[in-house]
Amino acid sequence: MSSTGSTEDVLEQVNQFWSMLDDLSENDPASYRKFIDKQMKEGAEFSAPPELHSCLCTEIEGPTKGSLYINICSWKRVPAPQDPSRPVPVCAGKLERDINEGQGCYTVMDVAFNPAVLQECETAKHKIFTLALRFAEHQHGLRLSQRYSTVNCCPKSGLDDLYRRLGFNKWPYNSKQLHAASQSPAGLLQQISFLRSETQDREPAAQITPRPAEHKKKDLIQVISSTFVLPQKPEYQLEVKTDTVGVACSLELTVELPKVSSMSELELSISKDDILLEVEDVYYLLLKLPKLVNEDTTSAVFNKKKKNLTLKVDVLKL
């Protein structure tokens, strides 16, 4: 009985709303068109496809080695964080694996963020890149190299591939069907309702809490209020030490780490031309070195009192 009453109440409200639109279209056509155009625009924005923002390439170190390509996308359907202190929502498609004769096994995945998130990180793109890498590790149980490169495009990443993996279906209406002029209130409401609900109805329910990869259903679109936070780039000073005749002989890097208590919290790696320092979810620093170095001569000391790390390494003698 209560169910019937609830349905009747809803129908009554809908009828009242339609009646209000009828009155508005007769008495104030300009306001009517403005209202309808606003609703149609909001619906069309929600139904807009994801747009490719950038592409990354890194190496999978385990459990199965190979290359990983990540398409980072901008998508208005992904909610923006409620405030800067909250986790960043992410929408991701399934992993897709293939083999390239020249490169061997590779994997492609797509992650989408709200456009506002990407715009905020435009001047510090490493933040969003790091978040995408951490997401891939957490969601799919991968061990990834923290060294990555940006590439012009990923394999198997045409728009159709991108839409398919992210679960986006192209909007079936054309621009003539979406034109608001000469439409009855009932017809326009049907279009608005379809614009907003058709896509939602075909999507699975959003998953708010991340779960291990083995518990996920295949092809499930995950909209995740992730527990990841964007790591900070710590303050640092890099000096080139020279000998008595002015020839570079060593590099000295000092990094301020006020949120670190001990050396055990740090992940530090060095190659001939760069240094990577990471404290999970707290700090991330990847530096290109001004000189090639001999990584075997590296020494690093963490000062607990000053909360800083000092790293020294000899310049490579050519």
KOLNU-625194 format. One record per residue (C-alpha): x negated, z negated, y negated. Coordinates in pm, 1 decimal, always signed. Layout:
N
<<X; Z; Y>>
...
***
This chain:
318
<<+0.0; +0.0; +0.0>>
<<-278.9; -89.8; -239.9>>
<<-455.3; +234.8; -148.1>>
<<-146.5; +437.9; -240.5>>
<<-111.9; +248.9; -564.2>>
<<-476.4; +310.5; -646.9>>
<<-439.0; +685.4; -585.9>>
<<-128.2; +701.9; -800.5>>
<<-308.3; +518.9; -1080.1>>
<<-592.0; +768.1; -1071.0>>
<<-354.9; +1064.8; -1073.8>>
<<-168.1; +914.6; -1366.4>>
<<-494.4; +875.4; -1559.1>>
<<-590.0; +1236.6; -1483.1>>
<<-250.3; +1359.7; -1601.3>>
<<-284.0; +1157.0; -1920.2>>
<<-627.7; +1306.1; -1979.0>>
<<-500.2; +1660.4; -1926.7>>
<<-211.9; +1589.1; -2162.0>>
<<-459.4; +1462.8; -2422.5>>
<<-662.9; +1784.2; -2389.1>>
<<-346.5; +1993.6; -2423.1>>
<<-261.3; +1812.0; -2746.3>>
<<-619.3; +1844.8; -2871.6>>
<<-630.3; +2220.9; -2800.4>>
<<-305.0; +2272.3; -2995.9>>
<<-367.7; +2036.5; -3287.2>>
<<-746.6; +2058.5; -3330.2>>
<<-887.5; +2368.4; -3157.0>>
<<-1235.7; +2320.3; -3308.2>>
<<-1271.9; +1965.7; -3168.9>>
<<-1132.3; +2084.2; -2837.2>>
<<-1393.1; +2358.9; -2807.5>>
<<-1668.9; +2119.6; -2915.4>>
<<-1568.7; +1867.7; -2648.8>>
<<-1545.3; +2131.9; -2375.3>>
<<-1877.6; +2293.3; -2472.1>>
<<-2048.4; +1952.9; -2460.4>>
<<-1913.9; +1880.1; -2111.5>>
<<-2011.0; +2224.5; -1984.1>>
<<-2360.5; +2197.5; -2132.0>>
<<-2419.6; +1857.9; -1969.4>>
<<-2297.1; +1992.2; -1636.8>>
<<-2516.3; +2302.2; -1663.7>>
<<-2824.5; +2091.2; -1745.2>>
<<-2763.9; +1877.8; -1438.2>>
<<-2735.6; +2192.2; -1228.2>>
<<-3051.9; +2350.1; -1372.7>>
<<-3325.2; +2420.6; -1115.9>>
<<-3657.2; +2236.6; -1090.0>>
<<-3940.2; +2395.3; -1288.2>>
<<-4300.4; +2410.0; -1172.3>>
<<-4525.4; +2201.4; -1398.4>>
<<-4865.5; +2197.5; -1226.6>>
<<-5033.6; +2229.6; -887.4>>
<<-5290.8; +2005.8; -719.0>>
<<-5517.5; +2051.7; -421.0>>
<<-5686.2; +1769.6; -229.7>>
<<-5808.0; +1701.3; +123.7>>
<<-5622.3; +1510.5; +394.6>>
<<-5871.1; +1277.3; +564.3>>
<<-5627.8; +1156.3; +829.8>>
<<-5450.8; +1135.2; +1060.4>>
<<-5495.8; +1517.0; +1081.4>>
<<-5748.1; +1677.2; +849.8>>
<<-5666.0; +1974.2; +629.8>>
<<-5587.7; +2074.1; +273.1>>
<<-5286.7; +1934.8; +85.7>>
<<-5123.9; +2127.0; -197.1>>
<<-4881.7; +1940.9; -423.6>>
<<-4638.5; +2115.0; -657.4>>
<<-4550.1; +1883.8; -944.6>>
<<-4213.1; +1981.0; -1089.4>>
<<-3995.8; +1896.4; -1386.9>>
<<-3630.7; +1839.6; -1294.4>>
<<-3353.6; +1699.5; -1512.9>>
<<-3167.2; +1585.1; -1203.1>>
<<-3430.8; +1315.0; -1145.6>>
<<-3344.6; +1006.5; -1353.6>>
<<-3586.1; +885.8; -1618.1>>
<<-3723.9; +529.2; -1594.7>>
<<-3491.0; +281.0; -1761.8>>
<<-3783.8; +142.5; -1958.8>>
<<-4166.5; +179.3; -1951.1>>
<<-4209.9; -133.4; -1738.9>>
<<-3989.0; -2.5; -1456.9>>
<<-4105.3; +210.3; -1162.2>>
<<-4097.3; +588.2; -1194.9>>
<<-3822.2; +765.4; -994.4>>
<<-3945.7; +1055.5; -781.7>>
<<-3764.5; +1330.1; -592.5>>
<<-3957.8; +1491.6; -307.7>>
<<-3899.4; +1757.2; -46.0>>
<<-4027.5; +1767.9; +309.3>>
<<-4385.8; +1850.3; +406.5>>
<<-4444.4; +2208.1; +515.8>>
<<-4749.0; +2295.4; +728.3>>
<<-4905.1; +2634.4; +796.5>>
<<-5234.5; +2799.2; +887.4>>
<<-5440.6; +3029.5; +670.5>>
<<-5697.5; +3245.1; +846.4>>
<<-5957.1; +3185.8; +579.4>>
<<-5888.2; +2816.0; +509.6>>
<<-5743.6; +2677.1; +832.8>>
<<-5455.3; +2427.3; +838.9>>
<<-5290.4; +2332.7; +511.2>>
<<-4983.4; +2136.9; +399.9>>
<<-4756.2; +2191.1; +99.8>>
<<-4527.8; +1934.3; -60.5>>
<<-4323.6; +1916.6; -380.5>>
<<-4261.6; +1616.8; -604.8>>
<<-4032.0; +1621.9; -906.4>>
<<-4015.9; +1392.0; -1207.9>>
<<-3785.4; +1371.6; -1504.0>>
<<-3913.1; +1593.9; -1789.6>>
<<-3954.2; +1288.0; -2012.9>>
<<-4205.2; +1137.3; -1766.9>>
<<-4417.1; +1453.6; -1763.2>>
<<-4400.7; +1484.9; -2140.2>>
<<-4515.3; +1125.3; -2184.0>>
<<-4815.2; +1189.6; -1957.6>>
<<-4903.6; +1526.6; -2111.8>>
<<-5214.2; +1387.0; -2281.2>>
<<-5314.9; +1184.7; -1973.1>>
<<-5222.6; +1410.7; -1682.0>>
<<-5440.3; +1214.4; -1439.4>>
<<-5172.5; +943.4; -1441.0>>
<<-4902.1; +1168.5; -1301.0>>
<<-5151.7; +1334.9; -1064.1>>
<<-5255.5; +995.4; -927.1>>
<<-4892.7; +891.0; -886.8>>
<<-4819.9; +1209.4; -690.1>>
<<-5117.1; +1144.7; -459.2>>
<<-5012.2; +784.3; -399.0>>
<<-4657.5; +895.1; -329.7>>
<<-4780.9; +1140.8; -65.7>>
<<-4990.7; +870.6; +98.7>>
<<-4712.9; +613.5; +103.5>>
<<-4426.7; +837.8; +207.0>>
<<-4603.2; +1040.4; +473.3>>
<<-4868.6; +802.5; +603.3>>
<<-5154.6; +1025.9; +487.9>>
<<-5508.7; +925.1; +400.5>>
<<-5608.2; +1142.2; +107.3>>
<<-5929.6; +1204.7; -76.2>>
<<-5891.6; +1075.0; -429.9>>
<<-6079.6; +1375.7; -556.0>>
<<-5849.9; +1661.5; -642.5>>
<<-5851.4; +1986.2; -836.1>>
<<-5580.9; +2167.9; -1028.1>>
<<-5500.6; +2518.5; -906.0>>
<<-5303.3; +2805.1; -1052.4>>
<<-5058.3; +2812.9; -763.1>>
<<-5006.8; +2668.2; -415.6>>
<<-4948.2; +2879.2; -103.4>>
<<-4586.1; +2924.0; +4.9>>
<<-4467.3; +2812.0; -336.9>>
<<-4248.7; +3088.8; -469.5>>
<<-3930.0; +2975.0; -639.2>>
<<-3724.9; +3028.6; -324.9>>
<<-3968.0; +2813.2; -122.2>>
<<-3968.0; +2546.7; -392.0>>
<<-3588.1; +2536.1; -414.5>>
<<-3552.1; +2528.3; -36.2>>
<<-3788.5; +2234.0; +14.3>>
<<-3634.3; +2035.0; -272.4>>
<<-3282.0; +2112.2; -151.1>>
<<-3174.3; +2298.3; -463.6>>
<<-2902.9; +2563.6; -421.7>>
<<-2864.4; +2816.8; -698.9>>
<<-2555.4; +2771.5; -916.1>>
<<-2300.0; +3024.7; -796.3>>
<<-2119.3; +3080.0; -1123.0>>
<<-2230.8; +3339.2; -1374.1>>
<<-2230.8; +3303.2; -1751.8>>
<<-1891.9; +3472.1; -1789.6>>
<<-1730.1; +3218.5; -1561.0>>
<<-1882.8; +2934.2; -1761.1>>
<<-1760.6; +3067.5; -2094.3>>
<<-1528.9; +2811.1; -2249.4>>
<<-1328.9; +3042.8; -2468.3>>
<<-971.5; +3132.2; -2370.6>>
<<-965.6; +2878.5; -2085.6>>
<<-679.7; +2637.9; -2022.6>>
<<-760.9; +2264.3; -2019.0>>
<<-685.3; +2248.3; -1647.3>>
<<-911.7; +2543.9; -1569.4>>
<<-1195.3; +2406.1; -1778.3>>
<<-1162.5; +2064.1; -1620.3>>
<<-1190.6; +2223.8; -1279.1>>
<<-1510.4; +2400.1; -1382.3>>
<<-1653.1; +2082.9; -1534.2>>
<<-1560.2; +1883.5; -1226.1>>
<<-1719.7; +2143.8; -999.0>>
<<-2034.6; +2158.3; -1211.2>>
<<-2084.9; +1783.9; -1183.7>>
<<-1966.8; +1711.1; -834.2>>
<<-2048.4; +2017.6; -621.1>>
<<-2419.5; +1950.5; -624.5>>
<<-2378.2; +1577.3; -576.4>>
<<-2143.3; +1628.1; -280.6>>
<<-2391.6; +1837.1; -89.1>>
<<-2679.9; +1597.7; -147.4>>
<<-2741.0; +1295.9; +76.5>>
<<-2721.1; +953.2; -76.4>>
<<-3024.0; +851.6; -280.1>>
<<-3270.1; +618.4; -113.0>>
<<-3375.9; +348.7; -354.7>>
<<-3635.9; +167.8; -146.0>>
<<-3931.0; +355.0; +10.0>>
<<-3939.5; +350.4; +389.9>>
<<-4213.4; +446.4; +638.7>>
<<-4223.0; +817.8; +715.9>>
<<-4122.6; +776.9; +1079.8>>
<<-3784.2; +628.2; +980.4>>
<<-3682.3; +913.5; +752.6>>
<<-3438.1; +1181.1; +855.4>>
<<-3571.3; +1535.6; +853.4>>
<<-3497.2; +1743.3; +542.6>>
<<-3364.0; +1435.8; +362.1>>
<<-3413.6; +1453.5; -12.5>>
<<-3560.2; +1122.8; -120.6>>
<<-3486.9; +1000.5; -471.2>>
<<-3701.8; +694.3; -489.0>>
<<-3733.5; +421.7; -746.4>>
<<-4089.6; +391.9; -637.5>>
<<-4289.6; +72.1; -622.8>>
<<-4586.2; +262.8; -760.4>>
<<-4692.1; +209.0; -1118.4>>
<<-4912.4; +434.6; -1322.6>>
<<-5271.6; +301.3; -1312.0>>
<<-5456.0; +252.7; -1638.5>>
<<-5773.5; +428.3; -1741.4>>
<<-6018.6; +142.5; -1809.7>>
<<-6248.6; +132.5; -2109.7>>
<<-6602.0; +238.0; -2026.0>>
<<-6938.7; +329.6; -2173.7>>
<<-7170.8; +586.5; -2017.8>>
<<-7534.0; +605.0; -2132.1>>
<<-7811.6; +848.6; -2044.5>>
<<-8142.2; +661.1; -2021.7>>
<<-8458.4; +855.3; -2105.7>>
<<-8828.5; +801.6; -2037.1>>
<<-9103.1; +779.6; -2297.7>>
<<-9106.7; +1154.7; -2354.7>>
<<-8729.9; +1181.6; -2391.7>>
<<-8646.2; +1321.3; -2048.2>>
<<-8326.9; +1189.3; -1887.5>>
<<-8417.6; +960.9; -1598.5>>
<<-8103.1; +758.4; -1518.7>>
<<-7738.9; +698.5; -1605.3>>
<<-7581.4; +360.0; -1674.6>>
<<-7204.4; +313.9; -1663.4>>
<<-7032.8; -3.3; -1781.8>>
<<-6658.5; -36.9; -1707.5>>
<<-6435.8; -311.8; -1849.6>>
<<-6206.0; -448.1; -1575.6>>
<<-6020.8; -754.0; -1714.1>>
<<-5762.6; -748.5; -1430.2>>
<<-6022.8; -756.7; -1151.5>>
<<-6153.7; -1077.7; -995.4>>
<<-6409.3; -957.5; -741.1>>
<<-6603.8; -654.5; -623.2>>
<<-6390.5; -639.8; -307.4>>
<<-6094.1; -511.1; -511.8>>
<<-6284.8; -200.4; -617.4>>
<<-6302.5; +135.0; -444.6>>
<<-6610.8; +311.7; -571.6>>
<<-6756.2; +647.2; -470.6>>
<<-7014.2; +875.0; -626.9>>
<<-7128.2; +1232.2; -576.3>>
<<-7397.8; +1436.8; -746.3>>
<<-7171.6; +1523.0; -1037.8>>
<<-6893.6; +1264.1; -1062.2>>
<<-6793.9; +899.6; -1015.0>>
<<-6457.8; +773.7; -889.9>>
<<-6353.8; +412.5; -948.3>>
<<-6016.0; +284.9; -837.3>>
<<-5830.9; -44.5; -818.7>>
<<-5501.2; +20.9; -641.8>>
<<-5206.5; +39.4; -883.7>>
<<-5422.7; -105.5; -1162.5>>
<<-5714.9; +117.8; -1266.1>>
<<-5820.7; +476.6; -1204.8>>
<<-6131.5; +639.8; -1350.0>>
<<-6275.1; +976.7; -1249.6>>
<<-6575.6; +1080.9; -1457.6>>
<<-6768.1; +1404.8; -1463.1>>
<<-7133.5; +1312.0; -1508.7>>
<<-7343.1; +1476.9; -1782.1>>
<<-7638.7; +1509.4; -1540.8>>
<<-7667.9; +1566.0; -1167.2>>
<<-7766.7; +1240.2; -996.5>>
<<-7922.1; +1118.2; -672.8>>
<<-7630.5; +921.3; -526.1>>
<<-7863.6; +741.8; -281.1>>
<<-8016.3; +549.7; -573.6>>
<<-7683.8; +402.5; -688.4>>
<<-7654.6; +29.4; -755.3>>
<<-7344.4; -151.1; -882.9>>
<<-7291.6; -510.3; -995.2>>
<<-6963.6; -677.7; -1091.2>>
<<-6992.6; -959.8; -1346.1>>
<<-6711.2; -1207.3; -1270.6>>
<<-6758.4; -1386.3; -1600.4>>
<<-6751.3; -1077.3; -1822.8>>
<<-6507.5; -893.6; -1595.9>>
<<-6704.9; -571.3; -1603.9>>
<<-6887.1; -343.5; -1362.9>>
<<-7233.2; -201.7; -1429.8>>
<<-7342.8; +98.7; -1227.4>>
<<-7688.0; +257.7; -1240.2>>
<<-7806.6; +577.6; -1077.7>>
<<-8114.3; +799.3; -1110.0>>
<<-8092.0; +1149.8; -1247.0>>
<<-8166.2; +1411.2; -981.7>>
<<-8510.5; +1562.5; -1021.1>>
<<-8491.2; +1938.9; -988.8>>
***
